[in-house]
Amino acid sequence: MKHNNSNKLYKKGLKHLVGAVNSPVRAFASVGGNPLFIKKAKGSKITDVDGNTYIDFVLSYGPMILGHRHKKVQKAITKALKNGYTFGASTKNEIKLAKIVCDAFPSMDKVRFVNSGTEAVLSALRLARAYTGKDKIIKFSGCYHGHSDALLVAAGSGLATLSLPGSKGVPEGAVKNTLIANYNDLDSVKKHFEKHDDIAGVIIEPIAGNMGVVLPKDNFLKDLKVYLASKRALLIVDEVMTGFRSKFGGAQELLGVEADIICLGKVIGGGFPVGAYGARNEIMEMVSPLGEMYQAGTLSGNPIAMAAGIATLTELKKQNPYQQFEEVGGKLETILLESAKKHNVDITVNRFGSMINPFFTTTKVTNFEEAQQSDTKKFAIFFWEMIRNGIFLPPSQFEAWFLSSALSEKDMKKTAIAIDKAMEAVSKK
Ligand SMILES: *Cc1c(COP(=O)(O)O)cnc(C)c1O
């Protein structure tokens, strides 16, 4: 398999782009070698600039849940393009997408669209502070909530991949109101409340996907919600990754928990830059122009992005692929475990619906510390052998693999063969 054109573009890209990428997770820092440059994608497959085609388990880190260029989405975008690209004024489709989203999340009466998950989360924190009149926020170690200053501590995959504790350029003042707790450990949350009386809320990935896939223990979220209510603090559920992916109504539908504030992104834009935050009326009425919390965006609710979002969510609801994801994910888990056993490789597989992650470790993975026990060198060998066998995975041990509803039986067979070869390669090193 040749990567000459990718390698050439990478060298060229280094001149005017930072590391030749526009998001560090796209660099191949932890697996070695140069990043691939992509030319196009269709359905379950993605093709690089050298003409190599791979089955895509990256799916742009989640958004492409229907696979690439689904014909209904393509049609909706083409139609929207004819009317113009952005107006700086409201359009009918914003109302339509808002209804689809609010219908999916019972605790959400109103929603505000923004342009990324990062923006959704930073606005949600501002809202939690505005509503409670308190300043401090608790986040969990290993959870990623975008790159806003206040949340770039103990922030999971991107930083973990590059072995960075946080980020330079984040002033102490920006994180002094951020407290860190351990995932799946309610006591670590309670400890903060015993010390501080100005905690506005807790932000969490309901199913963590940014330290690799890590599931919440039974009732962890429910207990957390009850505890927070007793402290008059808000539960901010970051469903940027899990919204419309773990279930149509997100992880909350599945876990039976209702958030006070919900953050969305990724799938909601169908491949275009859309994020959103929402809550019940009483909370959302704090937001400008109804209330005194300011938040704005020139391109927010962009008409092309709204069209893509509506088409994606409408098709997703119709397909209702969640049972299928569960089955395919289960199959993938079995394939990984059996192949690892055959080749004497230690792995732990965590999965949830359409998110799955093999960790190269012997221990169970229930939090960030345990995830970090994984052997990233083994992952790097595995990753490249998968590439050579036509499978595109996220280039990091700590990123979830995603399933799309376009994934076929044939794709799965090819994936199984690749996994077996990759495990064999790992066992030989
Ligand atoms: C991806 C992600 C974000 C950030 O979204 P961007 O669109 O990349 O800014 C925030 N939270 C979670 C849980 C995510 O997975």
Ligand as a Chemical Component Dictionary entry (heavy atoms), coordinates in Angstrom:
data_LIG
# 
_chem_comp.id                   LIG 
_chem_comp.type                 NON-POLYMER 
_chem_comp.pdbx_formal_charge   0 
_chem_comp.three_letter_code    LIG 
# 
loop_
_chem_comp_atom.comp_id 
_chem_comp_atom.atom_id 
_chem_comp_atom.alt_atom_id 
_chem_comp_atom.type_symbol 
_chem_comp_atom.charge 
_chem_comp_atom.model_Cartn_x 
_chem_comp_atom.model_Cartn_y 
_chem_comp_atom.model_Cartn_z 
_chem_comp_atom.pdbx_ordinal 
LIG C1 C1 C 0 -16.032 16.298 20.364 1  
LIG C2 C2 C 0 -16.480 16.651 21.699 2  
LIG C3 C3 C 0 -16.534 17.986 22.137 3  
LIG C4 C4 C 0 -16.007 19.127 21.300 4  
LIG O1 O1 O 0 -16.709 19.305 20.121 5  
LIG P1 P1 P 0 -16.013 20.124 18.922 6  
LIG O2 O2 O 0 -17.078 20.184 17.883 7  
LIG O3 O3 O 0 -14.818 19.330 18.526 8  
LIG O4 O4 O 0 -15.644 21.449 19.452 9  
LIG C5 C5 C 0 -17.064 18.256 23.374 10 
LIG N1 N1 N 0 -17.514 17.260 24.162 11 
LIG C6 C6 C 0 -17.478 15.968 23.787 12 
LIG C7 C7 C 0 -18.019 14.920 24.698 13 
LIG C8 C8 C 0 -16.943 15.622 22.548 14 
LIG O5 O5 O 0 -16.876 14.326 22.202 15 
# 
loop_
_chem_comp_bond.comp_id 
_chem_comp_bond.atom_id_1 
_chem_comp_bond.atom_id_2 
_chem_comp_bond.value_order 
_chem_comp_bond.pdbx_ordinal 
LIG C1 C2 SING 1  
LIG C2 C3 SING 2  
LIG C2 C8 DOUB 3  
LIG C3 C4 SING 4  
LIG C3 C5 DOUB 5  
LIG C4 O1 SING 6  
LIG O1 P1 SING 7  
LIG P1 O2 DOUB 8  
LIG P1 O3 SING 9  
LIG P1 O4 SING 10 
LIG C5 N1 SING 11 
LIG N1 C6 DOUB 12 
LIG C6 C7 SING 13 
LIG C6 C8 SING 14 
LIG C8 O5 SING 15 
# 
